[in-house]
Amino acid sequence: MPIVTNPAAFDFIGISTRTTNAAEMSGNGEIPKLWQRLFTDGVLNAIPDRADSQVVAVYTDYASDANGEYTYLIGARVKPGTKPPAGMVAVKVPAGKYLEFVTDKGPGARVISAAWMQIYGYFQDPAHDKRLFKTDYETYEPPSDPNAVQAHIFIGVKP
């Protein structure tokens, strides 16, 4: 079961792509390519004024709901007012009411997709909070073992 949280707003810098859940489930999605770029291109080391050591993924600019396009970004929290380097974007993740889901530990692709399937199922129940489809995000501790990944997934919900 998720935990209700009210995290503070934060500034974020990272790399981005536009995608859909259907594209991601097809096996030819953009998100794995972005993760590969994050590590092979040294993106994290190029982000100035990082606020902490976590890797952060942000889902934003939803066209509609879980079926529409959205922007996926991956990078890090930064100190307020930090300017993004060339090829990166900055966004402000808003404060608000979020439901926090914690994944199992395991291979990243497996535990993250399993957690999202649980999240989609959770929101099918009309008795549960309603998603905002404004901004959602995931936090990861610095990856040391790709087979022991654990994420905290924050889903924005109506107050």
Backbone torsions as a table, in degrees:
resi	resn	phi	psi	omega
1	MET	NA	142.6	-179.5
2	PRO	-75.5	163.2	177.8
3	ILE	-108.4	134.0	175.7
4	VAL	-76.8	127.2	179.0
5	THR	-132.2	160.8	176.7
6	ASN	-133.2	67.4	-176.4
7	PRO	-67.7	153.7	176.6
8	ALA	-72.1	157.2	174.7
9	ALA	-64.1	153.7	174.6
10	PHE	-148.3	155.7	176.5
11	ASP	-90.1	146.2	-174.4
12	PHE	-139.0	142.8	171.8
13	ILE	-132.1	137.0	178.2
14	GLY	-172.8	-166.2	177.4
15	ILE	-104.5	156.1	-172.4
16	SER	-139.8	163.5	173.8
17	THR	-150.6	161.2	175.8
18	ARG	-109.0	133.8	-175.8
19	THR	-154.8	-178.1	174.0
20	THR	-135.4	160.4	176.2
21	ASN	-63.8	-36.0	178.9
22	ALA	-61.5	-43.4	178.4
23	ALA	-63.6	-41.1	-178.5
24	GLU	-67.1	-35.1	-178.9
25	MET	-79.4	-11.5	-177.8
26	SER	-76.0	-10.5	-176.9
27	GLY	89.4	-3.2	179.4
28	ASN	-126.6	42.0	-176.2
29	GLY	-80.1	170.1	-179.4
30	GLU	-86.6	-26.0	-173.9
31	ILE	-62.6	-46.8	177.9
32	PRO	-60.3	-34.8	178.5
33	LYS	-65.2	-38.4	179.9
34	LEU	-67.6	-40.9	176.1
35	TRP	-61.1	-40.9	179.2
36	GLN	-62.3	-44.1	177.0
37	ARG	-59.8	-40.1	-178.9
38	LEU	-53.6	-44.8	-176.3
39	PHE	-86.5	-43.0	-175.6
40	THR	-73.4	-30.1	-178.5
41	ASP	-95.1	2.4	178.9
42	GLY	63.6	34.7	-176.0
43	VAL	-57.3	-45.4	-176.8
44	LEU	-59.5	-38.5	179.9
45	ASN	-69.7	-20.0	-178.7
46	ALA	-90.3	-6.9	-179.3
47	ILE	-82.4	119.3	-178.4
48	PRO	-78.3	154.6	171.4
49	ASP	51.5	47.3	177.9
50	ARG	-63.6	140.9	-177.9
51	ALA	-84.3	-23.6	179.7
52	ASP	-160.2	-175.2	-175.6
53	SER	-95.4	-0.2	-177.7
54	GLN	-70.9	152.2	167.1
55	VAL	-94.0	136.0	-177.7
56	VAL	-125.9	135.8	172.7
57	ALA	-115.4	134.7	-177.0
58	VAL	-122.2	136.4	173.6
59	TYR	-111.1	124.4	-177.4
60	THR	-153.3	-179.5	-179.9
61	ASP	52.7	45.9	177.7
62	TYR	-63.5	132.1	176.4
63	ALA	-71.9	-32.8	-178.1
64	SER	-155.8	-85.0	-175.4
65	ASP	-139.6	-153.1	-177.9
66	ALA	-64.5	-14.7	-178.5
67	ASN	-95.3	-12.2	-175.2
68	GLY	-94.7	176.2	176.6
69	GLU	-69.5	154.5	174.0
70	TYR	-151.6	163.7	175.6
71	THR	-98.5	131.2	177.7
72	TYR	-113.4	128.2	179.9
73	LEU	-125.4	148.1	175.9
74	ILE	-136.9	134.1	-177.2
75	GLY	176.3	-125.0	-173.8
76	ALA	-153.6	158.8	169.4
77	ARG	-67.9	144.9	177.2
78	VAL	-132.3	165.2	176.9
79	LYS	-67.2	145.8	-177.7
80	PRO	-52.8	138.6	176.5
81	GLY	83.6	1.5	-179.8
82	THR	-67.3	134.8	179.8
83	LYS	-90.5	138.2	-179.7
84	PRO	-74.8	142.5	173.5
85	PRO	-68.7	166.7	178.4
86	ALA	-55.2	136.4	178.8
87	GLY	86.7	-2.1	177.9
88	MET	-120.5	165.1	179.2
89	VAL	-126.2	154.8	176.8
90	ALA	-114.6	138.7	173.4
91	VAL	-137.7	155.9	173.8
92	LYS	-105.4	121.5	177.0
93	VAL	-86.6	121.2	-173.7
94	PRO	-74.4	152.6	169.7
95	ALA	-70.0	165.1	176.8
96	GLY	154.2	-169.4	179.1
97	LYS	-89.7	124.5	179.1
98	TYR	-129.1	151.1	168.6
99	LEU	-101.2	128.3	-178.7
100	GLU	-101.7	121.7	175.5
101	PHE	-109.8	135.6	179.3
102	VAL	-111.2	128.2	-178.8
103	THR	-78.5	165.0	167.4
104	ASP	-68.9	170.1	172.6
105	LYS	-94.0	136.8	179.1
106	GLY	168.6	-167.1	177.0
107	PRO	-58.9	131.7	-173.0
108	GLY	-49.9	-52.7	-176.4
109	ALA	-59.3	-37.7	-177.6
110	ARG	-72.9	-49.3	-174.9
111	VAL	-70.8	-33.9	-179.7
112	ILE	-70.5	-46.6	-179.7
113	SER	-64.1	-38.7	177.9
114	ALA	-63.3	-41.1	179.4
115	ALA	-64.3	-41.9	179.7
116	TRP	-66.3	-34.5	176.0
117	MET	-63.8	-40.2	176.9
118	GLN	-63.7	-42.1	-179.6
119	ILE	-62.6	-47.4	178.9
120	TYR	-59.4	-41.2	177.9
121	GLY	-63.7	-41.2	179.9
122	TYR	-57.7	-45.9	-175.8
123	PHE	-78.0	-4.9	173.8
124	GLN	-71.8	-23.3	-178.4
125	ASP	-78.0	116.9	-177.7
126	PRO	-63.0	-16.4	-179.9
127	ALA	-78.9	-15.4	-178.2
128	HIS	-85.0	164.1	176.3
129	ASP	-52.0	155.7	179.2
130	LYS	-99.4	133.3	178.0
131	ARG	-67.7	145.9	176.9
132	LEU	-84.6	-31.7	-172.7
133	PHE	55.8	45.7	173.9
134	LYS	-111.6	-63.8	179.6
135	THR	-147.1	130.8	172.7
136	ASP	-128.6	159.2	177.3
137	TYR	-154.9	161.8	178.1
138	GLU	-125.3	143.3	173.8
139	THR	-121.1	142.9	-179.6
140	TYR	-131.9	138.5	170.0
141	GLU	-69.2	158.7	-178.7
142	PRO	-51.9	129.1	-175.2
143	PRO	-70.7	115.9	176.9
144	SER	-109.8	-35.9	178.7
145	ASP	-127.6	112.2	-177.9
146	PRO	-64.2	-12.7	178.1
147	ASN	-99.2	7.1	178.7
148	ALA	-133.9	45.1	-179.5
149	VAL	-79.2	139.5	172.0
150	GLN	-138.7	133.1	-179.5
151	ALA	-121.5	154.7	169.3
152	HIS	-110.1	120.1	-176.0
153	ILE	-108.6	122.2	-176.9
154	PHE	-108.8	117.6	-177.9
155	ILE	-109.5	120.7	178.3
156	GLY	-68.7	130.9	-179.9
157	VAL	-128.4	161.3	179.8
158	LYS	-66.7	137.0	-179.6
159	PRO	-65.8	NA	NA
